[in-house]
Amino acid sequence: MIELKNIKKSFAIGGVQSEVLKGINLTIDKGEFVAIIGQSGSGKSTLMNILGCLDTPTSGTYLLENQDISKFDRDGLSALRLKKFGFIFQRYNLLSSNDSKSNVALPGVYAGVSKAKRLEIAKELLDKLGLKEKCDAYPNHLSGGQQQRVSIARALMNGGEILLCDEPTGALDSASGVMVMEILRDLHKDGHTIIVVTHDKEIAAWANRVIEIKDGNIINDTKKSAQIYEYKEPKNTKKSKFNSIKDRFFESFAMSVGAIKAHKLRSFLTMLGIIIGIASVICVVALAKGSQEKILADINNMGTNTISLYPGKGFGDRNSNKVKSLTIDDSNFLEQLDFVDYSTPRMNTSGLLTYANKSLDASLRGGSQNSLSISNVKISSGRDFVAEDIYLSKSNIIIDQFVKKEFFKDVDPIGKVILFNRQPFTIIGVANREDTSFSGDSLTVFAPYTTTMNKLTGDRNIRSIAVKLKDGVNAQVAEQSIIEVMQVRRGAKDFFTRNTDTIMQTVQSTMNTMSLLISGIALISLMVGGIGVMNIMLVSVFERTKEIGIRMAIGAKSNDIMLQFLIEAILLCAIGGVVGVGLAYAIGYLVNLAGAGFTMIFSTASIVIAIGVSSLIGIIFGYIPARNASRLNPIDALLRE
């Protein structure tokens, strides 16, 4: 069954190569009960590790059932350990987070045995070894002898045709030691090939063959009996590839959750960077979106799909007063253009608004019957101006909600007479003005531009013209056409235009740029959080190196180990992402509750992307620690304390 040809093994100690095995030649037949005996440092444990495919020789040939072990890769060796070997260690090497039946059933996970079947087999094995009442007990609640019997049951889970026992009684009292050896003798009678490594001659006496090793060489090989028993392959270990993949994933997931729970504070601190980064990204996007919506709403209130004309070269032009002002004829001319729906002159003046014994400063806006609609001002009560009001320069006036609040709090103002600069005006309507972000809560009234000219200012010129474009007209093309025809009409470009659509596009572009910039800064914090996750995962790999070795010894492949630690990293980041989303919503709720003048608008896309990015960070920064864990040498991992 086993044939070793000139097996040598060297270790580098302090930069010097030390040869532990010096050319071992050995054959072991199927069904033998072999004891390898020797003093500490003789090389017996190293030999057992090579036999169990936990370690590889420096040179020589190891044939297992005529298969050259040197031809197997890491996963191939794992498959061999899973199928052929069962390990019984001196220190039991049970997983403290698993109860007895779960420890026994663990090799079945990697073998693809269904959960129900592997637990059934585990309970049967524990019952057979006298531990029926300890199925749900955890290792720290078991005696040394009981833990060793659980270890034996685990070794038999997938059959354990070859049982490798490293000082199986070394940590036990005499009675427990005898019990363990009796179990091994009975297992030999069931056909198992048993190899016991010990320094105790009394333990070696239980074996049918004793091989003595000293200083890396076999010095004696004594066969006391040639009794061989036939091994029968267990029946209930049918393997399913789907079950294997599924159970390996869920086992890795459960171990990851257990590791996070075991170190709650450390896990929280690890997630903190992710939480802050995710919350920052979402809040920044929500703030930007809320601010953008607020600004765009304010611009909409100034009038949508409109172009305004002003004298001068631009806002703040000191010479604008010297420029020939726009005229009513200019407005009428523009209204005749094919792509224009209507045009309205605009005039502004300020003065004292008086009603009864109360006087307050107010501003007056003069316009046509279309001036309110073009400015997106809605009439809440009464009526809007009509053509007759404009044509006859009627002393009609529309007040806004702030004027109503100041002068007519509990009174219907419609039909009342109010004075503006000592001129009487009849109130015909109340308007809801929404452009308060630009002009605050100032008092504003509206009057026909003809009335403003004839009865208030005496000025025949107007300060601006608002042009409403027809639906479907391209605002940029229309603006350029207006500039060209007005330039020809006036003989010079002594005016400038403001296109609300252009303003909206500029605002959107600016806000998008700012959002991108601030989100970039927030993403940096996510990267920092990711580095924190990687550091913690590296520590976790170091702390759980022995657990990794145990799992490899019972058949876990490199991918199983990588998956376990990768899931843990992803879980940390994903949980951090979800908590970050919750934190962002909490901040948004408080900001919106405080009434900051705008609302934070959360985007589903940004939340999905944020959680996706946090999970991606888990994959990226968890990969290196997970890969390091999967590449550990099984025996090095097992021996690390």
Buried (B, 14 or more C-beta within 10 A) or exposed (E): BBBBBEBBBBEEEEEEEEBBBBBBEBEBEBBBBBBBBBEEEBBBBBBBBBBBBBBBBBEBEBBBEEEEBEEBEBEBBBBBBBBBBBBBBBBBBBBEBBBBBBBBBBBBBBBBBBBEBBBBBBBBBBEBBEBEEBBEBBBEEBEBBBBBBBBBBBBBBBBBBBBBBBBBBBBBEEEBBBBBBEBBBEBBEEBBBBBBBBBBEEBBEBBBBBBBBBBBBBEEBEEEEEEBBEBEEBEEBEBBEEBBEBBBBEBBBBBBEEBBEBBEEBBBEBBBBBBBBBBBBBBBBBBBBBBBBBBBBBBBBBBBBBBBBBBBBEEEBEEBEEBEBBBBEBBEBBBEBEBBBBBBBBBBBBBEBBBEEEEBEBBBBBBBBBBBBBBBBEBEBBEBBEEEBBEEBBBBBBBBBBBBEBBBEEEEBBEBEBBBBEBEBEBBBBBEBBBBBEEEEBBBBBBBBBBBBEBBBEEEBBBBBBBBBEEEBEBEEBBEBBBEEBEEEBEEEBBBBBBBBBBBEEBEEEBEEBBEEBBEEBBEBBBEBBEBBBEBBBBBBEEBBBBBBBBBBBBBBBBBBBBBBBBBBBBBBBBBBBBBBEBBBEBBEEBBEEEBEBBBBBBEEBBEBBBEBBBBBBBBBBBBBBBBBBEBBBBEBBBEE
